[in-house]
């Protein structure tokens, strides 16, 4: 039986940034086990959002690089994330706008489940169908 486990932000950050070599090597082994179908890593959408925040704010990676890299990660073998298509759409919105990633997640979810978004944010209103706050 294949092992499964929840993945934390720091494992992803170490793997992507390679800034702590020992931890990056361990993370690479974990992702390698996923590719060999020996391990299933469960990635929560909240952890994905934290990865975006850390890569943008601390590492100052460009938005398009963050989006492209994380899209590859969440679609990789052995990675499981709830509502994968919505997360991909959110990353695409993130790369194409200046909105915070959580706003992009809201827009992607609104479109995916056909539920209007209620917001005062005019930029966010442009991405999806909204109901005016009353």
Order of alpha helices (4+ residues) and beta strands (2+ residues): beta-alpha-alpha-beta-alpha-alpha-beta-alpha-alpha-beta-alpha-beta
